Amino acid sequence: MHPIPEGLDPFDPDQADAFREHMAAMPALAWFIAFASELIGAFAGAFVAGRIALGSRWVCGVIVGAALLGSVANWMAFEHPTWFIVGQLAGYPLVLMGVWALLGRARDVEPSS
């Protein structure tokens, strides 16, 4: 959707300005896909970990917290739109609450042995 031009190395400090310009030209749809994929990944990871850990809320919190730390590192690596950062800061707690709600509901529905 928005590939890095050939020859541009995002990890080369000498090319930081060119990379910044490339990211500034990124279409809104590409930003939205990146935004959604990070939150969906956090949700899926926390849900699976919670299921494996028999609904442990703290395990879910650790997974979502790790995803948040990864996002913060990403935000620091290069410039992001403000809506992206604010949306993720609001989204991660909602992801965690959603996982907790689903795991609680799944525990209520599953037959006990």
C-alpha positions as CSV (number, residue, x, y, z in Angstrom):
1,M,0.0,0.0,0.0
2,H,2.8,2.4,0.8
3,P,6.1,0.6,0.3
4,I,9.4,2.1,1.2
5,P,11.2,3.3,-1.9
6,E,14.1,1.1,-3.0
7,G,17.4,2.3,-1.5
8,L,15.7,4.0,1.5
9,D,16.9,2.4,4.7
10,P,14.7,3.4,7.6
11,F,17.4,2.4,10.1
12,D,20.1,4.6,8.6
13,P,20.4,7.9,10.6
14,D,21.7,9.6,7.5
15,Q,18.4,8.9,5.7
16,A,16.1,9.9,8.6
17,D,14.8,13.0,6.8
18,A,13.9,11.0,3.7
19,F,12.2,8.4,5.8
20,R,10.3,11.1,7.7
21,E,9.1,12.6,4.4
22,H,8.1,9.2,3.2
23,M,6.0,8.6,6.3
24,A,4.4,12.0,6.1
25,A,3.1,11.1,2.7
26,M,1.6,7.9,3.9
27,P,-2.1,7.7,3.0
28,A,-4.7,7.8,5.8
29,L,-5.9,4.3,4.9
30,A,-2.5,2.9,5.5
31,W,-2.3,4.6,8.9
32,F,-5.7,3.3,9.8
33,I,-4.7,-0.3,8.8
34,A,-1.6,0.0,11.0
35,F,-3.7,1.5,13.8
36,A,-6.3,-1.3,13.7
37,S,-3.7,-4.1,13.3
38,E,-1.9,-3.1,16.5
39,L,-5.2,-3.1,18.5
40,I,-6.4,-6.3,16.9
41,G,-3.1,-7.9,17.6
42,A,-3.2,-6.9,21.3
43,F,-6.8,-8.2,21.5
44,A,-6.0,-11.5,19.9
45,G,-2.8,-12.0,22.0
46,A,-4.5,-11.1,25.3
47,F,-7.5,-13.3,24.5
48,V,-5.5,-16.3,23.6
49,A,-3.2,-15.9,26.6
50,G,-6.2,-15.5,28.8
51,R,-7.8,-18.6,27.5
52,I,-4.5,-20.6,28.0
53,A,-4.2,-19.1,31.5
54,L,-7.8,-20.0,32.3
55,G,-9.1,-16.5,32.3
56,S,-6.3,-14.9,34.3
57,R,-6.9,-11.2,34.2
58,W,-3.3,-10.3,35.0
59,V,-2.0,-12.4,32.1
60,C,-4.2,-10.4,29.8
61,G,-3.0,-7.2,31.3
62,V,0.6,-8.2,30.8
63,I,0.0,-9.0,27.1
64,V,-1.8,-5.7,26.5
65,G,0.8,-3.8,28.4
66,A,3.5,-5.4,26.3
67,A,1.6,-4.4,23.2
68,L,1.4,-0.8,24.5
69,L,5.1,-0.7,25.2
70,G,5.7,-1.9,21.6
71,S,3.5,0.9,20.4
72,V,5.3,3.5,22.5
73,A,8.6,2.3,21.0
74,N,7.1,2.6,17.6
75,W,5.9,6.1,18.3
76,M,9.3,7.1,19.4
77,A,11.0,5.5,16.4
78,F,9.3,7.8,13.9
79,E,6.6,10.4,13.8
80,H,2.9,9.3,13.9
81,P,-0.2,11.4,13.5
82,T,-1.7,12.7,16.8
83,W,-5.0,10.8,16.2
84,F,-3.0,7.6,15.9
85,I,-1.3,8.0,19.3
86,V,-4.4,9.3,21.1
87,G,-6.6,6.6,19.6
88,Q,-4.2,3.8,20.7
89,L,-3.9,5.3,24.2
90,A,-7.7,5.1,24.4
91,G,-7.9,1.8,22.6
92,Y,-5.6,-0.3,24.7
93,P,-7.7,-0.1,27.9
94,L,-10.8,-0.8,25.8
95,V,-9.1,-3.9,24.3
96,L,-8.2,-5.1,27.8
97,M,-11.8,-4.5,29.1
98,G,-13.2,-6.3,26.1
99,V,-11.0,-9.3,26.6
100,W,-11.9,-9.5,30.3
101,A,-15.6,-9.3,29.4
102,L,-15.3,-12.1,26.8
103,L,-13.2,-14.3,29.0
104,G,-15.7,-13.8,31.9
105,R,-18.6,-14.6,29.6
106,A,-16.8,-17.7,28.1
107,R,-16.1,-18.9,31.7
108,D,-19.8,-18.5,32.5
109,V,-20.9,-20.4,29.4
110,E,-18.5,-23.3,29.5
111,P,-19.7,-26.4,31.2
112,S,-17.8,-27.2,34.4
113,S,-16.3,-30.6,34.9
